[in-house]
Amino acid sequence: MVPRLEKIDLNKRQFKTNECTHPDINAHSSYLAKINGRWHAGKFSRQHYGLNFEAVYDAGFQLDYDGWEELYKINTK
């Protein structure tokens, strides 16, 4: 099966008082992200401050940080 990429609209990020979420992102799926000009494949985890992309840096990369350029969900079904 060839993976299919589904573009995620980063403008749908929701910035609440204590966390950043997105209605189309879940922690069980894999994603391809372009952050600060570099591509990374990985998954998100839910933290007390919101969603964190685990594929960038040792501590991950928070969804509310600047630098997000593109995001795609990797569908394998």
N, C-alpha and C positions, 0 to 999 in steps of 0.2 A: 504494500500500500504506500502510495506517495503522499507525504504530508501536504496539507493545504494550509496556507496562511490566511488568517482572518484579521484584518486591520482593526485595531482598537482606537477609538477616538479619545485622545488624551484630554480634550476639552471637557469631557464628562467627569473629570476628577472632582470629587466633592470634598471641600475643605471645611471641616467642622471644628469646633472649639479645640478639641484635643486629638483629632486624628484626620487622616486623609484616606478616603476610600474611592472606589470606582465601581459602578454597577455591573460592568462587564468583565471584571477580573475576579478569579477565585484561586485559592491557594493550591488546588489539586491539579491545575493545568500547567502546561509548559508554554513559555513565551520566548519570542525573539525581540530584543530591544536594541534600539540605537540610542546610546547615551553619550553625550559629549563627543560625537563623531566616531564612536567605536561600537561594534555589534557584540551582543552578549546573548546567550541562550540560558534560560533557567526558569525558576519558579518563584512565586511570591510567598511570603509568610505574613501572617497577621500579628502585629505587635501592638503594644498599648498606644502607640502614636499613629497607627494605621498600617498601610501596606508597605512591605519592604521587599525589594527584588534581591534575592540571595546570590545572584550570579556576578555581582560587581563588588569588588573590594572584600576584605575579610568580614566586615560588618554588614555588607549589602548596601543597597542604595534606596533611600526612601522615595516613595512616589511623589511626595510634596516638594522634593528638591528641584532646583533648576537643572537643566541639562538633558531632560527627556526630549528626544526628537521624533522617534517613531516606536510603535509597539504593535506586535502581531501575536495573536494566539496561534499556537501550532496544533492543528487538528489532524489526528491520525485515523479517525474513523471513517 
